[in-house]
Amino acid sequence: MGFGNFKIIFLVFVVFLCLGNELVLAQQKTKTSEFLYNQLDYFLKDSSKSRLHRLNKLIASKENQLLTKEDKLAWVIVHANMGYYYNQFGNIPTAIVYYEKAWKTFNNNRLKDYDIIENCLQPLGNLYLKIGDLQKAENTITKYLYLAEQSQNTPKIISAITNLSIAYNNQSNYQKAIAILLKGQEIAPKNVNILTNLATNYLDSGSIEEAKKQALKAISIDATQVNAYQILAAIALENKKTQNAQNYIHKAKLQLLKKPNTSARDIAKWQLAYIDILLSKSAYAEALNSLKEIYTYLLPEYSLNMELPEKKILVADRVLLKALDVQAYIYQELNDPLLAINTLEAAFEVNSKLNTAYPLQDTKIIQHGQNRNRTESYIDLLYSMYITTKDLKYVIKAFEAAENSKAPFVNEALLSKQLLTQYKNDSLVKRNKELTKEIATYDTYILKEKQKEDRADISKIQKWTSAYEMTSIELKDVTKELQKKYPNLLFKQEKVSITELQEKLQQDDLTLIEYFFGKQTIYQFKINPDSIEIIKINEVQYFKNTVQNYIRFFDKPSTIINNVKVFSESSFELYNILNIPDTKKIVIIPDGLLNFIPFETLLTKKTNVLSFEKMPFLLKSSIVNYEISANKFLRSNSNDIKANILGVFPVFENTNLELPFSLEEQSHIQQKFDGVFLEKEEATYVHFLDAVKKHSILHLSTHAEAGSFSRPASIQFRDQNILVNQLYGLQLEADLVVLSACETGIGTLAKGEGPLSIGRGFQYAGVPNVLFSLWKVNDKTTSQLMQYFYQNLNLSNSYVYGLHKAKLDFLTSKEISNTQKSPYYWASFVYFGNHQSPTEEKSNWIFIIGGFLLIILFLFVIRQKLK
């Protein structure tokens, strides 16, 4: 056979191979979708748990064989069905996973010919509501509202509006819920779900008569409306008409039992409404029996002989959480604090399980705010037990509870980002970092577009919201894989060890003061190396007013100058109320409004002097630094600082944003430290990100804003304004960030988590130590204060001491006028972070120890000579 013939045969073979592959591929494409549909059909003939488990295992093998749109659509349909049945079998977390996979595949491949709203998005949004993941619920419902509006599908529009109002209601945003429901009422004036939800939101916002009117209207249209009867029962209770309330609640139950698809959870929710009536009559024994019934509905392993559900059988369920709260309240009313304490501890366990289901920070913060009220009740009970028994274990438990409520999500971010750096070359870790950054980017796009209000482009918001959702679903999957691979990444708020804490306080010669600022009560914990003390601050409203009035002194420069005497009186008054100890070094963990108090400005004695330099500020008697939690303080180390600075100085010359003293600030820093200094046109966000990894100290001399409830905090680079949300997506390795700008420590106050400020944004991004401002600062005096700070940092090698000494130098400087020595000018900047002893203090100890050893050596020599 000639070579030419072989060539022909070889070409024929290659062609046959290619065609054969195509035929096999086409066959495979058909087989995949057919296989998926066949397995689904087999399951649907007997939709049992065991068959669902079998279906789960079988379809998993086909994930990499989805080659055609038909295959992908089959994959979507199977997953949506599995989501439905997992929900039917009570496994909500798994149901959510399958609905999310269905939605992600449908959206990413732009599939059609399937009712994705009815079969996936609507139930998924409802499940998010059920577990309390309000941000994802809002995003999902908003998405299918948009899709329904595009297709002009009125029933789905109404359904979306109804569910979206529930998401707003659960965030206590009643007016927003009412506004969207009224739009829905214009489309469907007789829709009973719209009317019932309107009644709910009117009731929650205090419009009792309007709530009654809407509920009665709903019943007149449809007499089977369970929720409308429950609303009327609540209104009757509000008006102290117990018999009327009881009649309405029984009507609600009657209608509930008539419905063919009533679930055990629906009955549990009704039971909770019925318990409200029992509590109004002080029928506590009957209420406790009703709670046991609720537990049997929600917890398959619960037994009626249990006083409380055991912790091991608790599940992530908001109805269960509410039931436990009610039970704790009953025990308090029955004067049984120990049982109330145990019940609240079970509620904390359920809340913790719920938190693990929330991938997004916004939802976690909402849930944490609700948990703070529970924490307050718990600490109240522990305090009363301590007063009765004088047993310190109750003080320790109260401190642990207060501590668990302190900045849990910043702590979680700091810990996880520190741990992730250990595995930074891992492909999963890299993907996690990319996805986190993408989510922050999409979140920023959405926020900036929404800020345009009437000019906002809805299609852009929808596009970015979809991208945000798809990314968050992938991030959730990657996070699970990471936690499976590296179990140490599973963050759980550890109980702070009092013994270890006191050892560290002794080592650093510190006193720790931690506050818990509740709705009805305020507590102070004072911890020394050898003692722990709890103080309940009485006259709460007077305390809050005093704090708020003091904060107002720093609204503008003239307030203190024009009222020096009044300021002095207020300052000393607040010092006494806050129970500040007379000690050399203090670490303060503030809470609530106390995050905005510059403690160093408090006067330790009464004074009539008008010279600020001569006033007895706390600054003069104590070195003060702040921390977000005792746990973070305990994790911190006192390593020597290796200062290499990245400075950002946009200056904004020839604009109304110009900072004329910013370059002077830069010059002083450069005289003391090495680094890279981005100024003017070079001070862009991109240049900052390019250089940020190489430096231990970040210094940003620029403009910033605290934001508001509708607008997040932001910081200005030369080329763009960066929202705090963008910082959440970063993973920074710097040791300190100095935010030489206005209001960088101010933001919307989240219960327990603190201000959602630019300072917090950098902490969330991984920077453990931050120096930021509490109000609008003056460009010139800020430059002077920063000069003193870096000068003293160079001498002391301590952030704490550097700032403390800078303020003293400012206050005693002969070049600064008395007017500019007002606390307004020197007290704005506070430091949250590690406590490092100054170098000179360390040197003193070396001399003392060295001297001691010389004395011993001298005595030894003398003794030898005498022998």
ZINOR-V192404 format. One record per residue. SS is DSSP state (helix for helix, strand for strand, loop for the rest). Layout:
SS
SS
This chain:
loop
loop
helix
helix
helix
helix
helix
helix
helix
helix
helix
helix
helix
helix
helix
helix
helix
helix
helix
helix
helix
helix
helix
helix
helix
helix
helix
helix
helix
helix
helix
helix
helix
helix
helix
helix
helix
helix
helix
helix
helix
helix
helix
helix
helix
loop
loop
loop
helix
helix
helix
helix
helix
helix
helix
helix
helix
helix
helix
helix
loop
loop
helix
helix
helix
loop
loop
loop
helix
helix
helix
helix
helix
helix
helix
helix
helix
helix
helix
helix
helix
helix
helix
helix
helix
helix
helix
helix
loop
loop
loop
helix
helix
helix
helix
helix
helix
helix
helix
helix
helix
helix
helix
helix
helix
helix
helix
helix
loop
loop
loop
loop
loop
loop
loop
helix
helix
helix
helix
helix
helix
helix
helix
helix
helix
helix
helix
helix
helix
helix
helix
loop
loop
helix
helix
helix
helix
helix
helix
helix
helix
helix
helix
helix
helix
helix
helix
helix
helix
helix
loop
loop
loop
helix
helix
helix
helix
helix
helix
helix
helix
helix
helix
helix
helix
helix
helix
helix
helix
helix
loop
loop
loop
helix
helix
helix
helix
helix
helix
helix
helix
helix
helix
helix
helix
helix
helix
loop
loop
loop
loop
helix
helix
helix
helix
helix
helix
helix
helix
helix
helix
helix
helix
helix
loop
loop
loop
helix
helix
helix
helix
helix
helix
helix
helix
helix
helix
helix
helix
helix
helix
loop
loop
loop
loop
helix
helix
helix
helix
helix
helix
helix
helix
helix
helix
helix
helix
helix
loop
loop
loop
helix
helix
helix
helix
helix
helix
helix
helix
helix
helix
helix
helix
helix
helix
helix
helix
helix
loop
loop
loop
loop
loop
helix
helix
helix
helix
helix
helix
helix
helix
helix
helix
helix
helix
helix
helix
helix
helix
helix
loop
loop
loop
helix
helix
helix
helix
helix
helix
helix
helix
helix
helix
helix
helix
helix
helix
helix
loop
loop
loop
loop
loop
loop
loop
loop
loop
loop
loop
loop
helix
helix
helix
loop
loop
loop
loop
helix
helix
helix
helix
helix
helix
helix
helix
helix
helix
helix
helix
helix
helix
helix
helix
loop
loop
loop
helix
helix
helix
helix
helix
helix
helix
helix
helix
helix
helix
helix
helix
helix
helix
helix
helix
helix
helix
helix
loop
loop
loop
loop
helix
helix
helix
helix
helix
helix
helix
helix
helix
helix
helix
helix
helix
helix
helix
helix
helix
helix
helix
helix
helix
helix
helix
helix
helix
helix
helix
helix
helix
loop
loop
helix
helix
helix
helix
helix
helix
helix
helix
helix
helix
helix
helix
helix
loop
loop
loop
helix
helix
helix
helix
helix
helix
helix
helix
helix
helix
helix
helix
helix
helix
helix
helix
loop
loop
loop
helix
helix
helix
helix
helix
helix
helix
helix
helix
helix
helix
helix
helix
helix
helix
helix
helix
helix
helix
helix
helix
helix
helix
helix
loop
loop
helix
helix
helix
loop
loop
helix
helix
helix
helix
helix
helix
helix
helix
helix
helix
helix
helix
helix
helix
helix
helix
helix
helix
helix
helix
helix
helix
helix
helix
helix
helix
helix
helix
loop
helix
helix
helix
loop
loop
loop
loop
loop
loop
loop
loop
helix
helix
helix
helix
helix
helix
helix
helix
helix
helix
helix
loop
loop
strand
strand
strand
strand
strand
strand
strand
loop
loop
loop
loop
strand
strand
strand
strand
strand
strand
strand
loop
loop
strand
strand
strand
strand
strand
strand
strand
loop
loop
helix
helix
helix
helix
helix
helix
helix
helix
helix
helix
helix
helix
helix
loop
loop
loop
loop
loop
helix
helix
helix
helix
loop
loop
helix
helix
helix
helix
helix
helix
helix
helix
helix
helix
helix
helix
helix
helix
loop
loop
loop
loop
loop
loop
loop
strand
strand
strand
strand
strand
loop
loop
helix
helix
helix
helix
helix
loop
loop
helix
helix
helix
loop
strand
loop
loop
loop
loop
loop
loop
loop
loop
helix
helix
helix
loop
loop
strand
helix
helix
helix
helix
loop
strand
strand
strand
strand
loop
loop
loop
helix
helix
helix
helix
helix
helix
loop
loop
loop
loop
loop
loop
loop
loop
loop
strand
strand
strand
strand
strand
loop
loop
loop
loop
loop
loop
loop
loop
loop
loop
loop
loop
helix
helix
helix
helix
helix
helix
helix
helix
helix
helix
helix
loop
loop
strand
strand
strand
strand
strand
helix
helix
helix
loop
loop
helix
helix
helix
helix
helix
helix
helix
helix
helix
helix
loop
loop
strand
strand
strand
strand
strand
loop
loop
strand
strand
loop
loop
loop
loop
loop
loop
loop
loop
strand
strand
strand
loop
loop
loop
loop
strand
strand
strand
helix
helix
helix
helix
helix
loop
loop
loop
loop
loop
loop
loop
strand
strand
strand
strand
strand
loop
loop
loop
loop
loop
loop
loop
loop
strand
strand
loop
loop
loop
strand
strand
loop
loop
helix
helix
helix
helix
helix
helix
helix
loop
loop
loop
loop
strand
strand
strand
strand
strand
loop
loop
loop
loop
loop
helix
helix
helix
helix
helix
helix
helix
helix
helix
helix
helix
helix
helix
helix
helix
helix
helix
helix
loop
loop
helix
helix
helix
helix
helix
helix
helix
helix
helix
helix
helix
helix
helix
helix
loop
loop
loop
loop
loop
loop
helix
helix
helix
loop
helix
helix
helix
helix
loop
loop
strand
strand
strand
strand
loop
loop
loop
loop
loop
loop
helix
helix
helix
helix
helix
helix
helix
helix
helix
helix
helix
helix
helix
helix
helix
helix
helix
helix
helix
helix
helix
helix
helix
helix
helix
helix
helix
helix
loop
